[in-house]
Amino acid sequence: MPEGAEALLQGVDPNSEEALMKRVDTPMDAPRTELISYWKEALVSATIITPREFAREIKRLCESRRGYCKSEEFMSNGKVVNL
Protein backbone atom coordinates (compact mmCIF):
# COMPACT_ATOMS: atom_id res chain seq x y z
CA MET A 1 0.00 0.00 0.00
CA PRO A 2 1.47 3.42 -0.92
CA GLU A 3 2.69 5.80 1.77
CA GLY A 4 0.00 8.06 3.14
CA ALA A 5 -2.76 5.53 2.51
CA GLU A 6 -3.07 4.84 6.24
CA ALA A 7 -4.12 8.47 6.85
CA LEU A 8 -6.76 8.12 4.14
CA LEU A 9 -8.15 4.91 5.65
CA GLN A 10 -8.39 6.06 9.26
CA GLY A 11 -9.36 3.21 11.53
CA VAL A 12 -9.30 0.58 8.74
CA ASP A 13 -6.98 -2.42 8.79
CA PRO A 14 -4.65 -1.87 5.77
CA ASN A 15 -4.80 -5.61 4.96
CA SER A 16 -8.61 -5.80 4.88
CA GLU A 17 -10.86 -5.87 1.81
CA GLU A 18 -12.29 -2.51 2.88
CA ALA A 19 -8.82 -0.93 2.61
CA LEU A 20 -8.51 -2.13 -0.97
CA MET A 21 -11.79 -0.69 -2.22
CA LYS A 22 -13.49 2.65 -1.69
CA ARG A 23 -16.83 3.85 -3.05
CA VAL A 24 -16.58 7.29 -4.65
CA ASP A 25 -19.77 9.15 -5.58
CA THR A 26 -18.18 12.44 -6.62
CA PRO A 27 -14.69 13.43 -7.79
CA MET A 28 -14.23 15.37 -4.55
CA ASP A 29 -14.47 12.07 -2.62
CA ALA A 30 -11.71 10.40 -4.65
CA PRO A 31 -8.33 9.77 -2.99
CA ARG A 32 -5.16 11.34 -4.36
CA THR A 33 -4.22 9.87 -7.73
CA GLU A 34 -0.95 8.39 -6.41
CA LEU A 35 -3.02 6.18 -4.06
CA ILE A 36 -5.16 4.72 -6.88
CA SER A 37 -3.82 1.57 -8.52
CA TYR A 38 -6.90 1.08 -10.73
CA TRP A 39 -10.39 2.54 -11.14
CA LYS A 40 -13.67 0.68 -11.74
CA GLU A 41 -16.90 2.35 -12.73
CA ALA A 42 -20.29 0.68 -12.83
CA LEU A 43 -22.22 1.05 -16.07
CA VAL A 44 -25.91 0.30 -16.48
CA SER A 45 -28.03 0.02 -19.59
CA ALA A 46 -31.66 0.30 -18.52
CA THR A 47 -35.13 0.57 -20.01
CA ILE A 48 -37.55 2.64 -17.98
CA ILE A 49 -41.28 2.51 -18.72
CA THR A 50 -43.22 5.16 -16.84
CA PRO A 51 -46.40 7.23 -17.03
CA ARG A 52 -45.81 10.37 -19.07
CA GLU A 53 -46.18 12.73 -16.09
CA PHE A 54 -43.09 11.21 -14.38
CA ALA A 55 -40.83 11.08 -17.47
CA ARG A 56 -39.34 14.57 -17.09
CA GLU A 57 -38.29 14.03 -13.46
CA ILE A 58 -36.92 10.55 -14.20
CA LYS A 59 -34.82 11.95 -17.06
CA ARG A 60 -33.57 14.73 -14.76
CA LEU A 61 -32.61 12.16 -12.11
CA CYS A 62 -30.72 10.04 -14.66
CA GLU A 63 -28.89 13.08 -16.03
CA SER A 64 -27.87 14.14 -12.51
CA ARG A 65 -26.03 10.80 -12.31
CA ARG A 66 -24.34 11.21 -15.72
CA GLY A 67 -26.98 9.15 -17.51
CA TYR A 68 -28.54 10.00 -20.81
CA CYS A 69 -31.60 9.01 -22.78
CA LYS A 70 -30.89 7.20 -26.04
CA SER A 71 -34.50 7.25 -27.18
CA GLU A 72 -38.06 8.04 -26.15
CA GLU A 73 -41.02 6.04 -27.36
CA PHE A 74 -44.58 7.03 -26.45
CA MET A 75 -46.96 4.11 -25.98
CA SER A 76 -50.66 3.72 -25.13
CA ASN A 77 -51.73 6.85 -27.01
CA GLY A 78 -49.01 8.96 -25.40
CA LYS A 79 -49.86 8.03 -21.80
CA VAL A 80 -46.75 5.90 -21.22
CA VAL A 81 -43.11 6.63 -22.10
CA ASN A 82 -40.39 4.07 -22.80
CA LEU A 83 -37.01 5.68 -22.04
WONORNOR-V580624 format. One record per residue. N is the residue number from 1. RES is the residue in one small letter. SS is DSSP state (@ for helix, = for strand, . for the rest). PHI is phi in radians with two decimals (none if undefined). D_LAST is the distance of its C-alpha to the last C-alpha in whole Angstrom. Layout:
# WONORNOR-V580624
n=N res=RES ss=SS phi=PHI d_last=D_LAST
n=N res=RES ss=SS phi=PHI d_last=D_LAST
This chain:
# WONORNOR-V580624
n=1 res=m ss=. phi=none d_last=43
n=2 res=p ss=. phi=-1.08 d_last=44
n=3 res=e ss=. phi=-1.05 d_last=46
n=4 res=g ss=. phi=1.58 d_last=45
n=5 res=a ss=@ phi=-1.17 d_last=42
n=6 res=e ss=@ phi=-1.07 d_last=44
n=7 res=a ss=@ phi=-1.15 d_last=44
n=8 res=l ss=@ phi=-1.19 d_last=40
n=9 res=l ss=. phi=-1.79 d_last=40
n=10 res=q ss=. phi=-0.86 d_last=42
n=11 res=g ss=. phi=1.37 d_last=44
n=12 res=v ss=. phi=-1.95 d_last=42
n=13 res=d ss=. phi=-1.07 d_last=44
n=14 res=p ss=. phi=-1.11 d_last=43
n=15 res=n ss=. phi=-1.68 d_last=44
n=16 res=s ss=. phi=-1.46 d_last=41
n=17 res=e ss=@ phi=-1.08 d_last=37
n=18 res=e ss=@ phi=-1.09 d_last=36
n=19 res=a ss=@ phi=-1.24 d_last=38
n=20 res=l ss=@ phi=-1.49 d_last=36
n=21 res=m ss=. phi=-2.25 d_last=33
n=22 res=k ss=. phi=-2.48 d_last=31
n=23 res=r ss=. phi=-1.41 d_last=28
n=24 res=v ss=. phi=-2.20 d_last=27
n=25 res=d ss=. phi=-1.64 d_last=24
n=26 res=t ss=. phi=-2.39 d_last=25
n=27 res=p ss=@ phi=-1.00 d_last=28
n=28 res=m ss=@ phi=-1.15 d_last=30
n=29 res=d ss=@ phi=-1.48 d_last=30
n=30 res=a ss=. phi=-1.24 d_last=31
n=31 res=p ss=. phi=-1.24 d_last=35
n=32 res=r ss=. phi=-1.01 d_last=37
n=33 res=t ss=@ phi=-1.05 d_last=36
n=34 res=e ss=@ phi=-1.23 d_last=39
n=35 res=l ss=@ phi=-1.64 d_last=38
n=36 res=i ss=. phi=-1.74 d_last=35
n=37 res=s ss=. phi=-1.58 d_last=36
n=38 res=y ss=. phi=-2.76 d_last=32
n=39 res=w ss=. phi=-2.25 d_last=29
n=40 res=k ss=. phi=-2.05 d_last=26
n=41 res=e ss=. phi=-2.35 d_last=22
n=42 res=a ss=. phi=-1.31 d_last=20
n=43 res=l ss=. phi=-2.15 d_last=17
n=44 res=v ss=. phi=-2.30 d_last=14
n=45 res=s ss=. phi=-1.93 d_last=11
n=46 res=a ss=. phi=-2.27 d_last=8
n=47 res=t ss=. phi=-2.00 d_last=6
n=48 res=i ss=. phi=-2.04 d_last=5
n=49 res=i ss== phi=-1.97 d_last=6
n=50 res=t ss== phi=-2.55 d_last=8
n=51 res=p ss== phi=-1.04 d_last=11
n=52 res=r ss=@ phi=-0.96 d_last=10
n=53 res=e ss=@ phi=-1.17 d_last=13
n=54 res=f ss=@ phi=-1.72 d_last=11
n=55 res=a ss=@ phi=-1.05 d_last=8
n=56 res=r ss=@ phi=-1.07 d_last=10
n=57 res=e ss=@ phi=-1.21 d_last=12
n=58 res=i ss=@ phi=-1.14 d_last=9
n=59 res=k ss=@ phi=-1.10 d_last=8
n=60 res=r ss=@ phi=-1.09 d_last=12
n=61 res=l ss=@ phi=-1.09 d_last=13
n=62 res=c ss=@ phi=-1.07 d_last=11
n=63 res=e ss=@ phi=-1.16 d_last=13
n=64 res=s ss=@ phi=-1.21 d_last=16
n=65 res=r ss=. phi=-1.92 d_last=16
n=66 res=r ss=. phi=1.14 d_last=15
n=67 res=g ss=. phi=-1.58 d_last=12
n=68 res=y ss=. phi=-2.59 d_last=10
n=69 res=c ss=. phi=-1.73 d_last=6
n=70 res=k ss=. phi=-1.32 d_last=7
n=71 res=s ss=. phi=-2.77 d_last=6
n=72 res=e ss=. phi=-2.25 d_last=5
n=73 res=e ss== phi=-2.27 d_last=7
n=74 res=f ss== phi=-1.53 d_last=9
n=75 res=m ss== phi=-2.20 d_last=11
n=76 res=s ss=. phi=0.90 d_last=14
n=77 res=n ss=. phi=1.02 d_last=16
n=78 res=g ss=. phi=1.46 d_last=13
n=79 res=k ss=. phi=-1.48 d_last=13
n=80 res=v ss== phi=-2.19 d_last=10
n=81 res=v ss== phi=-2.08 d_last=6
n=82 res=n ss== phi=-1.83 d_last=4
n=83 res=l ss=. phi=-1.77 d_last=0
